[in-house]
């Protein structure tokens, strides 16, 4: 999963006082814990690593005399594997920051570990909003999205457009459960109704036909998918084959990505709604970032989680440059305190900030997949429907129940 050299490079953790001296000669180590072989590989994996590497290059940190190494491992969508990998990284690998973790169960388990070890979890991939609620931690920042934001952006906008009845198909996992609850809450608050909901086993389901038949029979105006990666792709593909959109039902990806749209094609996805924190063609800055990173990942344009890794690492390394490598390796909590004080700003996400509960705040965008005739480029896939400013996009601090607030 990661090089034996990395495991042997770091000494066991020592008390804080002695760690400061040891840290002077040790590199900052960033570790991407993602899906490199499973259903979310194209959403995580190698492109996430490429974006982290790009952030290190763009930060200029090495010109300040600070060495940075980027590691990677496959969590295999298993909480025990992910947690054991992270523990090994912290105890013997000299790792300072774990990124990505596009699995809510693994992220929640890691959340406790980084607090115990005084390391950092920059969560750019898991969607559970519990990370900034009762499970909030001074050692964790949730960067890209969460179930509250995704449900609010997609659910509220769709109800306001007149599509007021929903049928939800969700993955039977922590993320799917929470997304189902959040979408239901926002739909009902807006005057809509969820007329049915089904959960499918994760990650072993490939045939969604029986669920889609029930969604079709419900006559819901919107069929919302609370799943991702290969599961989402199969759902949309099979929904197209069953003619759901042809019969007037709208498809909504509560957590969908440009890579999914590319894989499915615009003929299948035209009209699909999806919420994104980043789109490569959103503005001049996003286009410039994409141009720089594409040589590292030419077959897969960066999506919002990939870009979230870039954005989070850029800001983290700014804080490291301020406090110095020794202090950064000695205490992750100290670095996060500095990160919270500084406003964020980068080419992927633009301007933003970090709240005391660990929630990164930035603008959020609702997109619609283009019709084939509207596309002028192989990755020209989405058109902007509306943007939600950072102050409105995320759950209010007072509603989360974070003990740090």
C-alpha positions, 0 to 999 in steps of 0.5 A: 500500500505504501513503500516500506521505505516510508514505514522505516523512515520515521521514528516512533512518536516521542514526547512533545519536547524532544519531538521539536528537535527531531523534527528539524531534519524530517520532511513534512509528509502528506498522505492521501488515503483514498480509493485506488482500486474500487468504485470511487477510483476515478473520483479519488485515487491517482488524480487526488495525488496529482493535485496534492503534488501540484499544490506542493509545487505551487506553494513554493514551500520547497524554496523556503527550505522545507522538504515535503513528501507525498504518500498514498494508500488504498483504504479499500473502502474498509474502516479497519484497513483505513484506520490501521494504515493511518495508525501505521503512518503516524506511529512509524511513517512520520506522516503529519497530514492525512487527506482525501478519505472518501468514505464517511465511516473511515473519516469518522474513525480517523477523526478520533485517531488524529486527535489522539496523535495530535496529527491532522486530517484534512478531509476532502472526500468524506461527506458526513456532516457529523465531522463538524457537528458532535464529532468535531475535532481541533485536528480535523478540517472538512474542506470540500462538501458535506451532506448538509451543503449538498442536500441544501443546494440540490434539494432546495433549488429543485423544489423551488423549480417546481419539482416537489416530489422525490424518490431517494435511492441511497447507498446503505452506508453512513454517507447514504443514510445521512444524505437521505435524512438531509435531503428529506429535511430540505425537501419537506422544509421547502414544501415538497415531499419524499414519496419513497426511499430505498437503500442498496448494499454497498459496494456490491450492488450493480443491478438497480432495476428493481429500485428504479422500477419502484421509483418510476411507479412512484411518479416522483418528479425527482429521482435522487441518488444518494450514492457515488462513483460506480454505483451512481454511474450504474443508477443513471445508466439504468435509469436512462435505459428504463426511460425515466427522464424520457417520461419526465422524471428529473435525475438528481445526483446528490454527490455527483462529479464531472468524471461521472458525466464524462463516463456516461456521456451527455446523451445519457446525462443531459438535464442531470442536476449536480452540486459542485464546489469546483468546476474546471471551466468555472472561471479564469482561475479554475482554468489556470489550475486545471491547465497546470495539473493536467500533465500529471493526469491527462485522462481524468480532469480534476473534480471537486474532491481532487481540487479540494485536496489542492486547495487544502494543501495550499492553505496547510503549507502556508501555515507550515511556512509561518510556524516552521517545519519543526513546530508543524511536525510537533503539533497538528493542532497548532498548525490548524489554529494558524490555518483558522486565523488566515483567510483561504484563497487559491485557484481552485476554490477562490476565497474562503475561510475556516470556522471554529468547528472545522468547516471550510466555507466557500461558494457552492454551485448547482450545475446541469449537464449539457445537451450534446449539441451545447458541448464544444469540448470533450470535457465541456459538460456542465452549465451553471444554474446558480451559485450559493455564497459561502455564508448561506451554503453550509449549516449554521454554526449554532445548529451543528452541536460542535463543542468547539463552537 
